[in-house]
Amino acid sequence: MDNKDYIVRASLANDSVRAFAISSTHLVAEARERHRTLPVVTAALGRLLSAGAIMGSMMKGDKDIVTISLKGDGPAGYITVTADSHGHVKGFPGNPNVDIPRKYAGKLDVGAAVGRGLLTVSYDLGLKEPYSGQVEIQTGEVAEDLAYYFTVSEQLPSAVGLGVMVDTDSSVKHAGGFIVQLLPDAPEDVIELLEKKLANLEPVTTMMEQGMTPEEMLLHIFEGVDIEFTERHDVKFYCDCSKEKVKRALAAISDKDLQDIVNDDEDIEVKCYFCNTTYKFSIADIKDILSSRKID
């Protein structure tokens, strides 16, 4: 297995179709370890991380950010993923400890864990306000929900395949996926051909179990169709949090709340939602924040 996760981008049928595929086993494994997720949440979060990484690669600006949130009524609660255009992706689940019966042997019931609710996609492209789109969750299985989002909210008919294979010891054996999008000038015969190919396609994890790379996945999906690979770049789980950033967040708290912490005379811990890193602040640290505010 390649020791790096990566995304490939391809163009098909005279640039009328664009396709992306990702190998994301390592970044999903890191997310599982950081958040200590049980298998069904590992699968849900992993699928969204894979999709988020691909959607990040669709953006062009150095500082562009995409945030995808699933807020369902299932026991997993909300799942949020953020990615940039440089292959950095991070995410967290509302409840990492969901344990529900499998659909059948070997099939985690992600849809039941997520439930029904809203899928929200927000693009921060450096404008005054982020652009956001929102659709109702269709199945909770993530791939189908994102395909519905692209088709309805962005008017880009899309096929999305996402998979996470969790091993018997709860570790991540395989993770990856693809997104295929029909551009406005896609000819009817190409659309029909792709529909037939995608209708009979095996799951992403089956392809990965057979040893397919992202390139080989797309070549397999589009066998017989001219395909040109145009980009490849690495992806990884990456969080840009730091103690200094958390300190700035604490500095936004009211004087009264900070003074209450000082009065309690106990050090505090602040945890980053995205990567689960814990930052410790002593009473002296809190006093410094208060003092600097008075000096200002």
Secondary structure as UniProt FT lines:
FT   STRAND          5..12
FT   TURN            13..16
FT   STRAND          17..23
FT   HELIX           25..35
FT   HELIX           39..57
FT   TURN            62..63
FT   STRAND          65..72
FT   TURN            75..76
FT   STRAND          78..84
FT   TURN            85..86
FT   STRAND          88..93
FT   TURN            96..97
FT   TURN            105..106
FT   HELIX           110..114
FT   STRAND          117..124
FT   STRAND          131..136
FT   HELIX           143..153
FT   STRAND          158..166
FT   TURN            168..169
FT   STRAND          172..182
FT   TURN            184..185
FT   HELIX           188..199
FT   HELIX           204..209
FT   TURN            210..211
FT   HELIX           214..221
FT   TURN            222..224
FT   STRAND          227..237
FT   HELIX           243..250
FT   TURN            251..252
FT   HELIX           255..264
FT   STRAND          268..271
FT   TURN            273..275
FT   STRAND          278..281
FT   HELIX           283..295
//
